[in-house]
Amino acid sequence: MKLMRLALAVTLGVTVLAGRAAAQQGMPMPKPGPEHMVFKQDEGTWDAVVEMFMAPGAPPMTSKGVETSVVGCGGLCLITDFKGEMGPGQPFSGHGTSAWDPAKKKYVGSWTDSMSSGIAMSEATYDTAARTMTGTMEGPDASGKVAKMKSVVEYKGADSRVFTMYMTGPDGKDVLGMRITYTKRK
């Protein structure tokens, strides 16, 4: 733990010094562009209905939660916190960040929660016409094994969106694992 804190402190120090050096040399600091406007769609407090699909054809396990998302870092990222339950009396919390990576020309993110032992990393693309974010996420599942998932976010309107996550089945095909329906609070 001390080593992680030291590494974080060194990384933060290098980042601050690099930012100061860039500013002193007249290098432009990053500014939000059109790609960052996608984050505004997620900003706010959202009530969530979570459906976990445990087996094909079986009814989903349903729970509720609340997601709070803010646009941070001067408009360059989205910071998300989720609190809810993953079954009766089983609290769940998660934290994520998303940013636009101009080199990859993709949205990248990280996610960690109380059901996994590490951080999942994601990459996604946004289809403006369809108002859909489609991507992949790779990270530890509840058992600690690394899993690769597909995610799709459909923006149904200003106050509604649906997040769907697919797992890879034994035959290599996508299997519905989870769906979260979000309704934005007024």
Secondary structure in CASP SS format (residue, H / E / C, confidence):
PFRMAT SS
TARGET T0000
AUTHOR 0000-0000-0000
METHOD secondary structure of the structure
MODEL  1
M C 1.00
K H 1.00
L H 1.00
M H 1.00
R H 1.00
L H 1.00
A H 1.00
L H 1.00
A H 1.00
V H 1.00
T H 1.00
L H 1.00
G H 1.00
V H 1.00
T H 1.00
V H 1.00
L H 1.00
A H 1.00
G H 1.00
R H 1.00
A H 1.00
A H 1.00
A H 1.00
Q H 1.00
Q C 1.00
G C 1.00
M C 1.00
P C 1.00
M C 1.00
P C 1.00
K C 1.00
P C 1.00
G C 1.00
P H 1.00
E H 1.00
H H 1.00
M H 1.00
V H 1.00
F H 1.00
K H 1.00
Q H 1.00
D H 1.00
E C 1.00
G E 1.00
T E 1.00
W E 1.00
D E 1.00
A E 1.00
V E 1.00
V E 1.00
E E 1.00
M E 1.00
F C 1.00
M C 1.00
A C 1.00
P C 1.00
G C 1.00
A C 1.00
P C 1.00
P C 1.00
M E 1.00
T E 1.00
S E 1.00
K E 1.00
G E 1.00
V E 1.00
E E 1.00
T E 1.00
S E 1.00
V E 1.00
V E 1.00
G E 1.00
C H 1.00
G H 1.00
G H 1.00
L C 1.00
C E 1.00
L E 1.00
I E 1.00
T E 1.00
D E 1.00
F E 1.00
K E 1.00
G E 1.00
E E 1.00
M C 1.00
G C 1.00
P C 1.00
G C 1.00
Q C 1.00
P E 1.00
F E 1.00
S E 1.00
G E 1.00
H E 1.00
G E 1.00
T E 1.00
S E 1.00
A E 1.00
W E 1.00
D E 1.00
P C 1.00
A C 1.00
K C 1.00
K C 1.00
K E 1.00
Y E 1.00
V E 1.00
G E 1.00
S E 1.00
W E 1.00
T E 1.00
D E 1.00
S C 1.00
M C 1.00
S C 1.00
S C 1.00
G C 1.00
I C 1.00
A E 1.00
M E 1.00
S E 1.00
E E 1.00
A E 1.00
T E 1.00
Y E 1.00
D E 1.00
T C 1.00
A C 1.00
A C 1.00
R C 1.00
T E 1.00
M E 1.00
T E 1.00
G E 1.00
T E 1.00
M E 1.00
E E 1.00
G E 1.00
P E 1.00
D C 1.00
A C 1.00
S C 1.00
G C 1.00
K C 1.00
V E 1.00
A E 1.00
K E 1.00
M E 1.00
K E 1.00
S E 1.00
V E 1.00
V E 1.00
E E 1.00
Y E 1.00
K E 1.00
G E 1.00
A C 1.00
D C 1.00
S E 1.00
R E 1.00
V E 1.00
F E 1.00
T E 1.00
M E 1.00
Y E 1.00
M E 1.00
T E 1.00
G C 1.00
P C 1.00
D C 1.00
G C 1.00
K C 1.00
D E 1.00
V E 1.00
L E 1.00
G E 1.00
M E 1.00
R E 1.00
I E 1.00
T E 1.00
Y E 1.00
T E 1.00
K E 1.00
R C 1.00
K C 1.00
END
